Every structure is written in C-alpha cells, then in structure tokens.
Amino acid sequence: ALDSPVYEFRRGAIQSLTEMRSGKCVGKMIEVFERDFHQGLREAAFRCLLVQGKPAEPFLIRQLQAADVAVRREALQALARGGSAEALEATGRLFAVETDPTVIQAAFDFLAASGAQAGPHFLGGLKSASEQTRAKSIEGLITLKNKDALDAVSAMFLEEGAESVRAAALAYLRGLGLASEAALLRGLESKNSKVKLASIKVLGEIGSDKPLEKIGRLFREDADREVHARTFEYLKMLGGRAESHLIAALSDGDKEIRREAAHAVGEARSQAAVPRLIDFMAELDPEMRAASEAALARIGPKAIEAVDQAVASGRLKKGA
C-alpha cells in the first residue's frame, strides 16, 4: 500500500502502521519523509517515526540538526521517551548551541530527567551564548546539587549582565551554604548594587559572620536606604552574634528599625541592651513601649529586676 500511486492508500497505510507501532516500517517511513513530494505524507511519516522507539532513534538524532524548529523539538521529545545514552549525548550537544526557547526547554527537560548523567552537559551549558541555556544550566546544577560549578557560577553571579542568569547563580550559591561564602564576600565589593545587596542578604541567610563588622559599618554609615534596610536584615539574622550592632540599631532614625531591633535584642536575650530598652519604657510612643516591654520580658529575670530598680530610683514611673 505504501507503493500505491493513490495518495489516500499511502496515507491510510502510514496511519495504520503508526497505530501498530511496527518497527519493520522504519526504513520505508524514512524514505517517505526524505523523498515524497506530498507534504501531508512526509508529515504522517514523521509522526509514525516518532512512536517507533529504538529502531527510529538514529533518524531522530539526525533530526536534531533540522532547520525546522518543530521537527527538532518533537524529535527531542520522542528521544526523551527512550532515554538512551546516545540520545542524551546528542541532546547535550544541541542544548549547548540551540537558540529556540521551546527547543531549549525540551532539551532541558530531557537532561533534567536523566539525573547525574546530565551534569557534564549542564556544566557545558554555562558557556552557551543563550541566556536561557545558561540560566537553565544553573537550574539543572542546583537540582543535581553539583558543586563542581562553584567557581564558574560564582563568576557568573559577580559578572553576568543578564538578570535571569544572575538570579539563578545566586540561588545556586545560596544552596551551597557556607561553601559559597568566598564568592558572596567578593560580592560586597561589587560596584553593581544588585550584586552587593544580594550578597548581603544571602550571607545573612547562610549565617556567615565573617563580614559582620563590614556590614555593621555599612549599616551605620551608608546613606542608601536600601543598603541600610538590607544590612539591618543581615544583623537580625545573625542575632546574638551581632549584639553590639543591634544595640546601636536601637538608636536608629527609623522607628520601624528601632522596634525590630528591640525584638531582636530580646530574642538574643541581650543583657547589654537592657538600659536602652528601659529608656524606651519612658517614651510616649506606645509601640516602642510595647516592643521594649516584650523584649525585657524575653531577656528574663535580670531585666525585670533592672526595670524594678528604674522604678524605685524614679527613672521610670510605675505602670509605664
């Protein structure tokens, strides 16, 4: 029927063979796809080859070089169902050079489903000219918890111009915890404000106290409001280790920062903060009085004793 001069017979035969998934027809389907002048028959033959599995794999791998985006994408999706080592290798090569977003995504999906075997391909993808591929490569490395890319991804975080890639690089560094500390410390020196702010945030999240004095100084001296807020967040994350800086924050010009600093020194059970908290108890601002009272209660008996002494000395009115 495939040799019939009647178009409908050939089309029906291809449809039947597709439904049967007959591996014996692969050679003939390739011939139809490559040589038949009927576009409809070529498309039907391609659909048939997509479901043939291993016998059609060499053909599908060749189609990863096709000019037609849809052909590349559908060939990838079919190869992913088989998941052979040869198909994975071909997909990795395509992933590094592909420019179409849908094909990049299809290649990524195949690689991501392949586990650790995809590691070298994701590492290679870091050098791609495509922003999407670089970002997806980092995403894949995060999933694999691959530490081999630390130096390369650190450089991308510090130097990358594409926001999506820098965000992916930051997520990778965050996931490595203190292993990424050196890169984030370099980020504090960056002239790019986004890199500096992100570095401060993640250094706090991973609990790094190496830059404590530097960030404490930035909190006190940098006039930029965003830097001021971000450095304070870092200090809060470090808690008791940042005690002196949190006590300094109790005198900040921003009331919300003062209020949060009171909460932070209370959580840290800072005895050194007690005198300043007692000062707040005498203020007219009800929010600061409430924050101070809660912090003193959290600090414990010695703080309560200091409050009683302040009342007895007249420094604090009873019931304040």
C-alpha positions in Angstrom: 0.0 0.0 0.0 2.9 2.4 0.6 3.9 2.0 -3.0 0.4 2.6 -4.3 0.1 5.6 -6.7 -3.1 6.5 -4.8 -2.4 9.1 -2.1 -5.2 8.0 0.1 -4.0 4.4 0.2 -0.4 5.5 1.1 -1.8 7.9 3.8 -4.0 5.1 5.3 -1.2 2.7 5.3 1.0 5.1 7.2 -1.8 5.8 9.7 -2.2 2.0 10.3 1.5 1.4 10.7 1.6 4.3 13.2 -1.1 2.8 15.3 0.5 -0.6 15.1 3.9 0.8 16.0 5.5 -1.6 13.6 9.3 -1.3 13.8 9.6 -3.0 10.4 8.4 0.1 8.6 11.1 2.5 9.9 13.2 2.3 6.7 10.3 2.9 4.5 9.0 5.8 6.6 12.4 7.5 6.4 12.3 7.2 2.7 8.8 8.7 2.5 9.9 11.5 4.9 13.0 12.4 2.9 11.8 11.8 -0.7 8.0 12.0 -1.1 6.8 15.2 -2.7 3.5 15.2 -0.7 3.9 17.3 2.4 1.0 15.5 4.1 2.7 12.1 3.6 6.0 13.4 4.8 4.3 14.8 8.0 2.5 11.5 8.5 5.7 9.5 8.1 7.4 11.7 10.6 4.6 11.1 13.1 5.0 7.4 12.5 8.7 7.6 13.2 8.2 9.5 16.4 6.5 6.5 18.0 8.9 3.8 16.8 11.3 3.9 19.7 14.8 2.4 19.4 14.6 1.4 15.7 14.0 5.1 14.8 16.5 6.6 17.2 19.4 7.2 14.7 16.9 9.0 12.4 15.5 11.1 15.3 19.0 12.1 16.4 19.8 13.3 12.9 16.6 15.5 13.1 18.1 17.4 16.0 20.0 19.3 13.3 16.9 20.0 11.2 16.2 23.6 10.2 12.5 23.2 11.3 12.1 24.1 15.0 9.1 21.9 15.4 11.0 18.9 14.0 13.9 19.4 16.4 11.5 19.8 19.4 9.4 16.8 18.6 12.4 14.6 17.8 13.8 15.6 21.2 10.6 14.7 23.0 10.5 11.3 21.3 14.1 10.6 22.1 13.5 11.6 25.8 10.9 8.7 26.0 13.7 6.3 25.1 16.4 7.9 27.2 19.4 6.1 25.7 22.9 7.2 26.3 23.3 8.1 22.6 20.2 10.3 22.7 21.3 12.0 25.9 24.7 12.8 24.3 23.1 14.3 21.2 20.7 16.3 23.3 23.5 17.7 25.4 25.3 18.9 22.2 22.1 20.5 21.0 21.4 22.1 24.3 24.7 24.0 24.2 24.1 25.6 20.9 20.3 25.8 20.5 18.7 29.3 20.2 14.9 28.5 20.1 13.4 28.8 23.6 11.0 25.8 23.1 13.7 23.5 21.9 16.0 24.6 24.8 13.2 23.8 27.2 12.6 20.4 25.6 16.4 19.6 25.8 16.5 20.8 29.4 13.5 18.6 30.3 15.3 15.5 28.8 18.6 16.3 30.6 16.9 17.1 33.9 15.1 13.7 33.8 18.5 12.0 33.3 19.9 12.7 36.7 23.6 12.9 37.3 24.4 11.9 33.7 23.3 15.3 32.7 25.9 17.0 34.9 28.6 17.5 32.2 26.0 18.9 29.8 24.8 21.4 32.3 28.4 22.4 33.0 29.0 22.9 29.3 25.8 24.9 29.0 27.2 27.6 31.4 29.3 28.8 28.4 26.4 29.0 26.0 25.6 32.2 24.1 22.0 31.8 25.1 20.8 33.5 28.3 18.1 30.9 28.7 20.6 28.0 28.4 22.9 29.5 30.9 20.1 30.0 33.4 18.7 26.5 32.8 22.1 25.0 33.2 22.4 26.5 36.6 18.9 25.4 37.4 19.9 21.8 36.5 23.1 22.0 38.6 21.0 23.1 41.6 18.8 20.1 41.2 21.8 17.8 41.0 23.4 19.6 44.0 26.6 19.7 41.8 29.4 21.5 43.5 31.8 21.3 40.5 30.5 24.5 39.1 31.1 26.7 42.1 33.9 28.8 40.6 32.1 29.2 37.2 28.8 30.1 38.8 30.4 32.4 41.3 32.0 34.3 38.4 28.6 34.5 36.7 27.0 35.9 39.8 29.6 38.6 40.1 29.9 39.5 36.4 26.8 38.3 34.5 24.8 41.0 32.8 21.6 39.0 32.3 19.3 39.3 35.4 17.8 35.8 35.0 21.3 34.2 34.9 22.4 36.2 37.9 19.3 35.2 39.9 19.9 31.5 39.0 23.6 31.9 40.1 22.5 33.4 43.4 20.1 30.5 44.0 23.0 28.1 43.3 25.2 29.9 45.8 22.5 30.0 48.4 22.0 26.3 48.1 25.7 25.6 48.8 25.6 27.4 52.1 28.9 28.4 53.6 30.8 26.8 50.7 29.8 29.9 48.7 30.9 32.3 51.3 34.1 33.5 49.4 32.1 34.5 46.3 29.5 36.4 48.4 32.2 38.2 50.3 33.6 39.4 46.9 30.1 40.5 46.1 30.2 43.0 48.9 32.9 44.9 46.9 30.9 44.9 43.7 30.0 48.2 42.0 26.8 46.6 41.0 24.3 47.5 43.7 22.1 44.5 43.0 25.1 42.1 43.5 26.0 43.9 46.7 22.5 43.8 48.1 22.0 40.1 47.1 25.3 39.2 48.7 24.4 40.8 52.0 21.1 39.0 52.0 22.5 35.5 51.3 25.4 36.0 53.7 22.8 36.5 56.4 20.8 33.5 55.3 23.8 31.2 55.4 24.8 32.6 58.8 28.2 33.9 57.7 29.7 36.2 60.4 33.0 37.0 58.5 31.6 40.3 57.1 29.9 41.2 60.3 32.0 44.3 61.1 32.0 45.5 57.5 28.2 45.1 57.2 27.7 46.7 60.6 29.7 49.7 59.4 27.6 49.8 56.2 24.5 49.9 58.3 25.8 52.8 60.3 27.4 54.8 57.6 25.8 54.1 54.2 23.2 56.7 53.3 21.4 54.5 50.8 18.1 53.4 52.3 18.1 50.1 50.5 21.6 49.2 51.8 20.5 50.4 55.3 17.5 48.1 55.3 19.3 45.1 53.8 22.3 45.4 56.2 19.8 45.5 59.1 18.2 42.4 57.9 21.6 40.7 57.9 22.2 41.8 61.5 18.8 40.4 62.6 19.6 37.1 61.0 22.9 36.8 63.0 21.1 37.6 66.2 23.3 37.4 69.3 26.5 37.4 67.2 25.5 40.9 66.1 24.6 42.1 69.6 26.6 45.3 69.6 25.3 46.3 66.2 21.7 45.5 67.1 22.0 47.7 70.2 23.3 50.5 68.0 20.2 50.0 65.9 18.1 50.8 68.9 19.1 54.4 68.3 18.4 54.4 64.5 16.4 57.2 63.0 13.8 54.8 61.6 11.2 53.9 64.2 10.4 50.6 62.5 14.1 49.6 62.6 14.2 50.6 66.3 11.1 48.5 67.0 12.5 45.4 65.2 15.9 45.9 66.9 14.1 45.8 70.2 12.6 42.5 69.2 15.9 41.2 68.0 17.8 42.0 71.2 15.0 40.4 73.2 15.3 37.2 71.1 19.1 37.3 71.7 18.5 37.8 75.5 20.9 40.7 75.4 21.7 41.9 78.9 23.7 44.8 77.4 20.5 46.1 75.7 18.5 46.4 79.0 19.4 50.1 79.8 18.3 51.3 76.3 15.2 49.2 76.4 14.3 50.8 79.8 14.7 54.2 78.1 12.1 53.2 75.6 9.7 52.3 78.5 9.7 56.0 79.4 8.8 57.2 75.9 5.4 58.4 74.9 5.3 56.2 71.8 3.1 53.2 72.7 4.6 50.9 70.0 8.1 51.4 71.3 7.0 50.9 74.9 5.3 47.7 73.9 8.3 46.4 72.0 10.6 47.3 74.8 8.3 45.6 77.4 8.2 42.4 75.3 12.0 42.4 74.8 12.7 42.9 78.5 10.3 40.1 79.4 12.1 37.9 76.9 15.5 38.7 78.3 14.4 37.4 81.7 14.6 38.0 85.4 17.6 40.2 85.4 15.9 42.6 83.0 12.8 42.6 85.1 14.9 43.4 88.2 16.5 46.3 86.3 13.1 47.6 85.5 12.1 47.4 89.2 15.3 49.3 90.1 14.5 52.0 87.5 11.0 52.4 89.0 12.5 52.6 92.6 15.0 55.2 91.5 12.4 57.3 89.8 13.9 56.9 86.4 10.8 55.1 85.3 7.3 55.7 86.5 5.4 52.8 88.0 3.0 51.4 85.5 4.8 52.9 82.5 
